[in-house]
């Protein structure tokens, strides 16, 4: 099978994205096939810069697949509908709360949020965020399937065929997926739920090593049925974690 790389949640950390790409290019060259599992924005300082970079890469026909994350969807919901409570797990927490990081995203576009009414923030955000950014997020797919893998932001609803999955589950599901030990037919590669370091659970691989909380962004490599994490010293095989 061909080699494929994957990048977990970036969360507005442009420097960590650059580092991850350098590691990938050192291993697989500049034409490496890469899947990004979403959450490009929020918490970190460079959300706008990350989106600018990915949009430019798409224009240049990079062999990259970029998926939608739930944090990316916050920006869409806010700009389109003024919705600041898009979260299923934190339905009473506005996007600008520090735990979610929307304020940092708005600041990357030059929009102040502190102490302001949501409708005033929205008015400025609609002027500041390029339509190209909203269009990019609106068109992001929610999963990418290969013969051996399903790449998705949050996970899948176990036992439900891929074509019948709820689009909301694909960017939001947690415990119903994370706690299910069954074979899903293909290895599920996801992010969304931050851990201290990427994990291989056997039926799934979690690439969200907590970059949104200040930890490094380690890209994954999937080749010949094996899984590695790329580090500055080369490949580190990601062994199946015992339950």
C-alpha positions as CSV (number, residue, x, y, z in Angstrom):
1,X,0.0,0.0,0.0
2,X,1.1,3.6,-0.5
3,X,2.4,5.7,2.3
4,X,0.1,8.4,3.7
5,X,0.7,11.0,6.3
6,X,-1.7,12.7,8.6
7,X,-1.7,15.8,10.7
8,X,-3.7,16.3,13.9
9,X,-5.4,19.3,15.4
10,X,-3.3,22.5,14.7
11,X,-5.4,25.0,16.7
12,X,-3.9,28.2,15.3
13,X,-0.3,27.2,15.9
14,X,1.4,28.0,12.6
15,X,4.9,27.2,13.9
16,X,3.8,23.7,14.9
17,X,2.2,23.2,11.5
18,X,5.4,24.2,9.8
19,X,7.4,21.9,12.0
20,X,5.1,19.0,11.3
21,X,5.3,19.6,7.5
22,X,9.1,19.7,7.7
23,X,9.1,16.3,9.4
24,X,6.8,14.9,6.7
25,X,8.9,16.3,3.9
26,X,12.0,14.9,5.4
27,X,10.4,11.4,5.4
28,X,8.3,11.5,2.3
29,X,9.4,14.4,0.1
30,X,7.5,17.5,-0.9
31,X,4.9,15.5,-2.9
32,X,3.9,13.4,0.2
33,X,0.2,12.6,0.4
34,X,-1.2,14.3,3.6
35,X,-4.5,14.3,5.4
36,X,-5.3,17.1,7.9
37,X,-8.0,16.0,10.3
38,X,-9.3,19.5,11.1
39,X,-9.4,22.1,13.9
40,X,-7.1,24.5,12.2
41,X,-8.2,27.4,14.3
42,X,-8.9,28.5,18.0
43,X,-6.6,28.7,21.1
44,X,-3.4,29.5,19.2
45,X,-2.4,32.9,17.9
46,X,-2.2,32.3,14.2
47,X,-5.6,31.0,13.0
48,X,-5.8,33.4,10.1
49,X,-2.3,32.5,9.0
50,X,-3.0,28.8,9.2
51,X,-6.1,29.2,7.0
52,X,-4.2,31.4,4.5
53,X,-1.5,28.8,4.2
54,X,-3.9,25.9,3.6
55,X,-6.0,27.8,1.1
56,X,-2.9,28.7,-0.8
57,X,-1.8,25.0,-0.8
58,X,-5.2,24.0,-2.2
59,X,-4.9,26.6,-5.0
60,X,-1.5,25.1,-5.8
61,X,-3.0,21.6,-6.0
62,X,-1.0,20.1,-3.2
63,X,-1.7,16.4,-2.7
64,X,-3.4,17.2,0.6
65,X,-6.9,16.4,1.9
66,X,-8.2,18.8,4.5
67,X,-11.1,17.8,6.7
68,X,-13.6,19.8,8.7
69,X,-13.1,20.0,12.5
70,X,-15.7,21.2,15.0
71,X,-13.7,24.3,15.9
72,X,-13.5,25.3,12.2
73,X,-17.3,24.9,12.1
74,X,-17.6,27.4,15.0
75,X,-16.3,30.1,12.7
76,X,-18.7,29.1,9.9
77,X,-21.7,29.1,12.3
78,X,-20.8,32.4,13.8
79,X,-20.3,34.2,10.5
80,X,-23.3,32.7,8.8
81,X,-25.8,32.7,11.6
82,X,-24.3,34.6,14.5
83,X,-24.3,31.4,16.5
84,X,-21.8,31.4,19.4
85,X,-23.1,28.2,21.0
86,X,-22.4,25.7,18.4
87,X,-20.8,23.2,20.7
88,X,-22.7,20.0,21.6
89,X,-20.6,19.3,24.6
90,X,-20.5,22.9,25.9
91,X,-23.8,24.2,24.8
92,X,-23.8,27.0,27.3
93,X,-20.3,28.1,26.7
94,X,-19.8,30.8,24.0
95,X,-17.1,30.3,21.4
96,X,-15.2,33.3,22.8
97,X,-14.7,31.6,26.2
98,X,-11.0,30.8,26.9
99,X,-11.8,27.1,27.0
100,X,-12.8,27.1,23.4
101,X,-10.4,29.8,22.0
102,X,-12.6,31.7,19.6
103,X,-11.3,35.0,21.0
104,X,-7.8,34.2,19.8
105,X,-9.2,33.4,16.3
106,X,-11.0,36.7,16.2
107,X,-7.9,38.5,17.4
108,X,-5.9,36.9,14.5
109,X,-8.3,38.8,12.2
110,X,-7.9,42.0,14.2
111,X,-11.3,41.8,15.9
112,X,-11.5,42.5,19.6
113,X,-14.0,40.4,21.7
114,X,-13.4,41.3,25.3
115,X,-16.3,43.0,27.0
116,X,-18.2,43.4,23.7
117,X,-21.7,42.3,22.6
118,X,-21.8,39.3,20.3
119,X,-23.7,41.3,17.7
120,X,-20.9,43.9,17.6
121,X,-18.2,41.3,17.3
122,X,-20.2,39.7,14.5
123,X,-20.5,42.9,12.6
124,X,-16.7,43.4,12.7
125,X,-16.0,39.7,12.0
126,X,-18.0,39.8,8.8
127,X,-15.9,42.7,7.6
128,X,-12.6,41.2,8.7
129,X,-12.8,37.5,7.7
130,X,-12.3,37.1,4.0
131,X,-15.1,35.4,2.1
132,X,-12.4,33.0,0.8
133,X,-11.9,31.7,4.4
134,X,-15.6,31.1,4.9
135,X,-15.9,29.4,1.5
136,X,-12.9,27.2,2.3
137,X,-14.4,26.0,5.6
138,X,-17.9,25.5,4.2
139,X,-16.6,23.1,1.5
140,X,-14.3,21.0,3.7
141,X,-15.3,17.3,3.7
142,X,-16.0,15.4,6.9
143,X,-14.1,12.2,6.2
144,X,-11.6,10.7,3.8
145,X,-11.6,7.0,3.1
146,X,-8.8,4.8,1.7
147,X,-8.8,1.0,1.3
148,X,-7.2,0.7,4.8
149,X,-8.3,3.8,6.7
150,X,-11.0,6.3,7.4
151,X,-9.7,9.7,8.3
152,X,-12.2,11.9,10.2
153,X,-12.0,14.7,12.8
154,X,-13.8,13.2,15.8
155,X,-14.7,9.6,15.0
156,X,-17.6,7.5,13.8
157,X,-20.7,6.1,15.3
158,X,-19.8,2.4,15.8
159,X,-21.9,-0.1,13.8
160,X,-23.2,2.6,11.4
161,X,-22.1,2.3,7.7
162,X,-19.9,5.2,6.7
163,X,-22.5,6.5,4.2
164,X,-25.1,6.7,6.9
165,X,-23.0,8.5,9.5
166,X,-24.5,11.6,11.1
167,X,-22.4,14.6,9.9
168,X,-22.5,16.0,13.4
169,X,-21.0,12.8,14.9
170,X,-18.1,13.0,12.5
171,X,-16.9,16.3,14.0
172,X,-18.3,15.9,17.6
173,X,-18.5,12.3,18.8
174,X,-16.4,11.2,21.8
175,X,-17.1,8.4,24.3
176,X,-19.4,6.3,22.2
177,X,-16.6,6.0,19.7
178,X,-13.5,6.2,22.0
179,X,-14.8,3.5,24.4
180,X,-15.8,1.0,21.7
181,X,-13.2,-1.7,21.2
182,X,-14.8,-3.4,18.1
183,X,-13.1,-3.6,14.7
184,X,-14.5,-0.9,12.5
185,X,-13.4,-2.6,9.3
186,X,-10.8,0.0,8.7
187,X,-8.4,1.8,11.0
188,X,-10.0,5.1,12.0
189,X,-7.6,8.0,12.2
190,X,-8.9,11.0,14.1
191,X,-8.2,14.0,16.4
192,X,-10.6,16.0,18.5
193,X,-10.0,14.5,21.9
194,X,-6.7,15.8,23.3
195,X,-4.3,13.3,24.9
196,X,-0.7,13.8,26.1
197,X,0.8,12.1,23.0
198,X,-0.8,10.4,20.0
199,X,-2.3,7.0,20.8
200,X,-2.9,3.8,18.9
201,X,-5.9,2.0,20.3
202,X,-5.7,-0.8,17.7
203,X,-9.0,0.0,16.0
204,X,-8.3,3.8,15.9
205,X,-5.4,6.2,16.1
206,X,-5.8,9.6,17.9
207,X,-3.4,12.2,16.5
208,X,-4.6,15.0,18.8
209,X,-1.6,15.2,21.1
210,X,-2.7,18.5,22.6
211,X,-1.2,21.2,20.4
212,X,-4.1,23.4,21.4
213,X,-2.8,23.2,24.9
214,X,0.8,23.9,24.2
215,X,2.1,20.4,23.3
216,X,4.0,19.6,20.0
217,X,2.2,18.6,16.8
218,X,3.4,15.1,15.8
219,X,2.3,13.9,12.4
220,X,1.5,10.3,11.7
221,X,2.7,7.9,9.0
222,X,0.6,5.0,7.8
223,X,2.3,2.4,5.7
224,X,2.1,-1.4,5.3
225,X,-0.4,-1.7,8.1
226,X,1.9,0.0,10.6
227,X,1.7,3.4,12.3
228,X,4.6,5.7,13.2
229,X,4.8,9.2,14.7
230,X,7.4,11.5,13.2
231,X,9.9,13.2,15.5
232,X,13.1,15.2,15.1
233,X,15.0,11.9,15.5
234,X,12.9,10.0,12.9
235,X,10.1,7.6,13.0
236,X,8.7,6.3,16.3
237,X,6.4,3.3,15.9
238,X,3.1,3.9,17.7
239,X,2.4,0.6,19.4
240,X,-1.1,-0.4,20.3
241,X,-1.9,0.8,23.8
242,X,-3.2,-1.8,26.2
243,X,-6.7,-1.2,27.5
